[in-house]
Amino acid sequence: MNRYPRDMRGYGPNPPDAKWPNGARIAVQFVLNYEEGGENSILHGDAASEAFLSDIAGASMWAGQRHWNMESIYEYGARAGFWRLHRLFTGADIPVTIYGVASALARSPEQVAAMKDAGWEIASHGLKWVEHKDMPEPVERAAIEEAIRLHAEVTGEPPQGWYTGRCSENTVRLTAETGQFAYVSDTYDDDLPYWREVGDRDQLVIPYTLEANDMRFATAPGYITGEQFYQYLKDSFDVLYAEGEAGAAKMMSVGLHCRLIGRPGKMAGLKRFIGYIAGFEGVWTPRRIDIARHWAETHPPQRHERPSQMDEARFVDRFGGVFEHSPWIAQRAHGLELGPAHDSAVGLHNALCRVFRTASDDERLGVLTAHPDLAGKLAEAKRLTADSTSEQASAGLDALTDDEKSRFTQLNDTYVAKHGFPFIIAVRDHDKAGILSAFQRRIDNDRDTEFAEACRQVERIAELRLKGMLP
């Protein structure tokens, strides 16, 4: 099957109410990445030094050599930056989630003890702070397993959350397949958690951020001053808080690194932001595991049959009648590039209409002539499809007076004689009087105009039918 795996729809136009505890309007979640001691280094068995996320402009990897300046910048994060941030967050009584590289945690026992004493969550940030993109799948799977093992050895318990950062296309699937994690965060695609189906497992995904993130101090374009960082965080918070006041509560992630935001001039912006949000009611500052537990309890996973995953026989059986007596439309639509975006009524309607719109005039005429007359002989003989029966009844066409039946019969006969196909209208959009008015107005149109209008009405009927079948 020609299938597109990316989910471009998400929650669509109507995201769920997060229902954060105590009616909070926003969840602001702080992540502190602990990577110091887990970065690329020949001391760690790597081929070259680290070159990512530091204050060294234009840094490059030094093959086969230790990069003394790079190492010392990472060491600042562990030696000074971490403790400055520890004092800030414990003083503000805000728990954080640590994204801990397992090998880095193993080299920082005092910091791990402080994390645990503060009640912070220590999630996994992988075995080493290195790229996963070129890892063969078995190698990456083994690295994930070893990260879990070492993490549990160092912290006393296995991680419940995972974020690689420098991930591969397989990372989310491989971490989900372990069955270990209450959530994974290697996505940046939403303002709310969501469930991802990975085989038989429903894996919760809590998206992360690369923009409300101090990494932008080390990338271009990026932040130069703590004030710029504060202003971006404030603006993000203000927009999301306003959405929460309107009943659409969201989540805001803030990404931090000990060696970056831990510098005094940068941290001033973070400190100001923490003071700013303290002045608002309804702000929840949880750990990511707290969000995961809340979401699992309040918004548990719900699976439904997805059109994009159906084989052709099931697809045609399910949707072959959406266009009246025209299963060929569903058959052709199944061959299109379908994906998660087509698992909704709106999405699948678009796919079916593409087939209908590109069909020949004769094929489209066949669809029009497959429709029954309104309140005609088929209705009287109870030989309509279930959909047509329900639709005509919704407008009261199953309970006409003798005079009304006579009027409809006259109009039907005149219309068909002139245009060569039945009068078609999405009856669920009208009452009986509105249908009669449209009938009388349209009957005098020329055939081309009426053919185009009838095709639009056929598409509208299909849309309404699908809305009764799919989310």
N, C-alpha and C positions, 0 to 999 in steps of 0.2 A: 504494500500500500504506500502511496505517496503521502507521507505524513511529516508535518513540521513540528519539531519537539518543543520549541520555545513557547512559553505562555505569555502572550502579549495582552491578555485580558485581565488576569488577576481577579479581584473582587468586582471589577466593572464599575458602573456608575453608582452603585449602592453598597459601599463597604459595610460590614457589620458594626454594630455598636460594641466597642471593646468591653464595656461594662467593667472598667477598672475598679478596684476596691474602693469603697467609701465614696463612690461617685466621682472619682478623680477625672479631671478634664484632659489630662495628659500624663503619660508615663515618660519621665526623663531618666534614661539609663546611661550611666557612665561606665565605660570600659577602659581598663588600664592594661595595655599590652606589655607583658614582661618577656622581653626577648634577649636581654643582656646576658651574654654567655652562651647563647644558642645560635648566634649569627655565623655566617661563613668565616672560617679561619682555618689555616693549615694546622693549628693546634687541635682543631676538632675533627681532623681527618679530611677537610675539604681541599679542593685543588687551588683555591685562591681566597683572597680576603673579601670582606663584605664591601658593598658599594651602595647600599640602599638605606634611605631614611636616616641621614645624618646631616650635620651642619657643614660638611665639606662639600663645597660647590663643585659640581662636575666630577664627583668621585668615580673611579673605575676600579674594577677588581684587579688586584695584583696577583698574578699567577705565581704560585709557589713561594710567596713571601708573606710574612706578617706585615700588616699595615698598622704601624704603631699609633698613628694619629686616630685612625678609625677605631681601633680597639679602645683607646682611652676615652673617646666620646661615648661609646657603649658603656664603658665602666662608670662614667659619670652618672648614667641613668641608674645603675645599681647602687653606687656609693652615696649619691647625694639626691638625685631626682626622686627616687622612690620614696625616701623618707620625708622629703618636703611634701609630696602628694599624700603620703600616709597621714601626716599631721593635718593637712587641709581637710581631707574627707572624714577622718575620725572626729575632728573638731566640729565639722558641720553635721555630724551624725548621718552621713549618707553612705550606705554600703555600696561597694562597687563590685563589678565582675572583673576578675583578672583573666586575661587571655594569656595563659602561661605556657611557654615553650618548655617541654618536659626537661630537656637537657639544661636549659637555663635555670629552671627551678632547682635542679639537682645541684647546681653550683652556687645557690643562694639560700642556704638554710635559714639564716636570720630573717630574711625578707619573707620566706614562706611562713615562718612562725608568726610574724606580724600580721600577715594576711589572715591567717586562721584565727588569731586572737581577736581581730577586728570583726570576725563573722563575714568576711568577704567570700564570695564564690570564686573558686579557682577552676576555670574551664580550661580545656586543652587548646593549645595553639600549635599543636603538632610536636613532632619529636625534635626537629631542628628548624631554625628560622631560615629555610632555604626554599628555592623554587621546587614546586611539584609538577610543573607543566610538562617536563620531559621524562618524568618517571614512568617506566612501564607499569601497567596496572598491578602485576604481582608485587613489584617493588614498593609501590605506594601503599598497597594493602598491608604489607609487612611493616612499613614505617608507621602506619596508623595503629596497628596492633602493639608495636613496641612503645609508641607514645602513651597509649593507655596503660600499659604495664608499668613503665617508669613513673608516670604521673602518680599512680596508686602507691607505688613504693615510696616516693618522695613525700607526698602529702598525706598519706594514710587512707585515701579512698579514691576510687576511679572518678574521672571527670564525668559530669552530666551534660556538659555543653562542649561544642567543638567549633573552632574557627581556624582555618589554615591561613587565609590571607593570600599567600602566594600559591594558589591552588591550581589543580588541573581540571579538565572537563569531567573527570571521573570522581572528584573528591566528595561531592555531596552524596552521590550514590554509594560510594564505598563506605563513608562514615555511617550512612543510614543502615546499610546492610549489616553493620556490626550489632545493631540492636541495643547499643550501649547508651545512646544519647537522648536525653529529653528534648534537645533542640540542636540544630546545626545553624551556623550563621554565615556560610560562605555565599551569600547573595546580597544584593544591594537594591532589590527590586520592589520594595513596598514600604509603607509606613505602618504596617501591621503584621503580626505573625500570620502564618498560613500553613496549611497541611500539604505535604507533597507525598504522592503515592509512589513508593519504591518497592515494586513487587508486592508482597503481601503486607508490607509495613507502611503505616501512616506516620511519616516523619514530620515533626513540627520544625518549621524554619522560622527563625527570628532574624530578619534582615539586619544587616550592619550598615555602616556609612563610611564613605571615603571623603566626604566633603565637610561634615561637621566633625572634623578630625584634625588633630594637630600635625598629621603628616604633611599638611599643606604648608607648614613652615619649611619643609625640606624638598618641596617640589614646585615647579612653575606651571601655571600661575599659582601663587600661594600667598600666605600671610607673612608680613614682615614684622608686625608688632602685635603685642598681646591685645591691644585695643581692636585691631582688625578681627582677630579671632573672637573676641567678646561680641563685637557687633554682628558677626555672622551667626553666632549661637543665639543671640538675643532675637534677631530677625526670624530665625527658624522657630524658636520657641513661641514668639508672638503669633505667627501664622497658625501653628498647630494648636495653640491654646484657644485661639478664636474658633477654630473648627470644633474643638471640644466643647466650647460654650454653646455651639449650634447643634450639639448632639452627635458629633462624629469624632469621638475621642481617638487620638492617634498615639503613636510611640515616637520618641525622639532618642536616637542613639548619639552618644558623644564619644569619639575615639581618641584615646590618649596614649602617649609613650613616655616612659620615664626620662629618657635622654633628651626629649624634645620639650614637652610642656613642663618638665621638671626644672628647666632653666628659669631663673627668677623673672626676667623680663617677659617671658612668654606666659608664665604661670599667673601673672597679674591679671591677664584677661580671663582666665578660667576662674580665678577667685572672685572677680567682679561678677561673672555670670552666675555663680553659685549664690552670691548675695542677692542678685536680681530675682531669681526664681523663688527665693525664700519669701518674697513679698506677695506671693500669689496664693490664693486658696485653691485647693483641688489639684495639687501637684504631687504625683507619686514618684518617688525616686527608688525603684527596686533594683535588685540584682536581676540578671537575665534569667536565672533559674526560677525566680519568683514570677516573672512574666510567663515562663513556660508552664508552670503549675497552674497559674490562673487561666491561661488559654485552654489547657487541656480539660480543665473542669468546666469552664464557662462556654467554650466553643469546641467541643469534641469533634473529631473527624467524622465526616458523613460522606460515604461513597455513593455514587450513582452511576448508572450506565452511561458511558460517554460516547456520543456519536463517532468521534474521531478514532475510537478504538474498536468499533464494531467491524466484523467482516461484512462483505457485500450482502450476503443473504439476510443477515439480521438487520442491516441498515435499510435495505429495501422493504423488508417486512414491516419495519417500524415507521418509516417515513414515506413509503411509496404512495400513500393516499393523501399526503399533504396537498399535492396538486391533484385535483379531482381525476380519478381513474387514469393517472399518468405515472406509473411506477418508473418509467424510463428516465424521468427527471432525477429521481433519487439514485438510480443506477449510475447515471453519468456523474452526478455530484460526488458519489463515493470515490471516483477516480481523481478528483481534484486534490490539491495540496491542502489537506485538512489538518487541524491541530487543536490545541486547547481552546483557541479563540472561537472554534466552531461547535463547542460543546454547550453553547447557550442557544436560546431561541433566536436571538438576534443574529448570532454568528452562523447558525445553520441555515437560517432564512436567506442570508446573503449568498451562501454556496448554492442553494437550490435555485435562487433567482438568477444567478449567473448562467446556469444551464438553460433556464427558460428563456432568458433574454437573448442568448446566442443560438437558440434553435431556429430552424427554418420557419417561414411564415406558415407553411402547411402544418408543421408540427405544433406550432402555437395555436393555430386554428383548431387542431384536434383537441387541445386542452380546453379551449373555449366551448366547443361543441359537446365535450364530456360533461359539462355542467348542466344540471336540470333546470327546467323552467321554474320560476318562482311560483309557488302554490299551484303547480301544474298537475298533469295526470300522474306522474311518478309519485309525487307527494301524496296525492289522493289514494293511490294504490299502495302506499307505504313501501315503496321500492327505492327510496333514497338511501344513500350511505348514512351511517350513524352521524357523521359530522354534519352533513347537509340537513338531516332531520333536526338535529339540535339547533343549528344556526337559524333555520327558518322558524322554528318554534320560538326562538329568543325574540323575534320581532312580531310574534303573534300571527304568523302566516299559516299556522295550523288551525286557526280558529276564526276563519273568515265568514262573514255573512254571505248569503247567496249573491247579493248585489256586488260585494267585493270580489267574490270568486269570478263572477262574470266579467268584471272590469279587468282583473289580472289576466284572464284568458284572452280577452280582446287585445290587450297590450302585448302579451307574449306573442300572439300570432302575427300581429302587425310588425313587431320588432324583428322577429326571425325572418319574415318574408323580405324585409328591407335589407337586413345586414348579413344574414346567413349564419347566425349563431345566437344563442340565447342571451337575454339581458342578464348581465352579471353585476352584482353589487355585494359588497361586504355587509351583509344584513346586520351583523352585530354592532355596526357603527350607527344604525338608524332604527327608528321606530317605523311602524306601518305607514304612517302619513308621510314620513320622509322618503321612504322607498317609492311610494306612488309618485311623489313630487319629482324625484330623480328620474323615474321611468318616463314620465311625461316630458321632462326637459330634454332627456338624452335621445329620445326616439327619433327626433328630427335631425340629429347630427349626420354628417356624411360618414361613409363606412370607414374610411381611414381614421378619422377622429375617434369613432366609436370602438374600432379595433384596439387602438392604443389605450383608450380608457378601460375597456374590458380587461386588457392585460394587466393594467395597474390594479384593478379590483381583484383579479386572480392572485396577484402577489400579496395584496392586503389580506385576503382570506387565508392564504398560506401562513402569513405572519401570525394571525390570530390563532390558528390551529396549533402552531408550534409553541406559542406562549402557554397553551394548556398542556403541553407535553414535556417541556424542558424549563430549567431555571431561566 
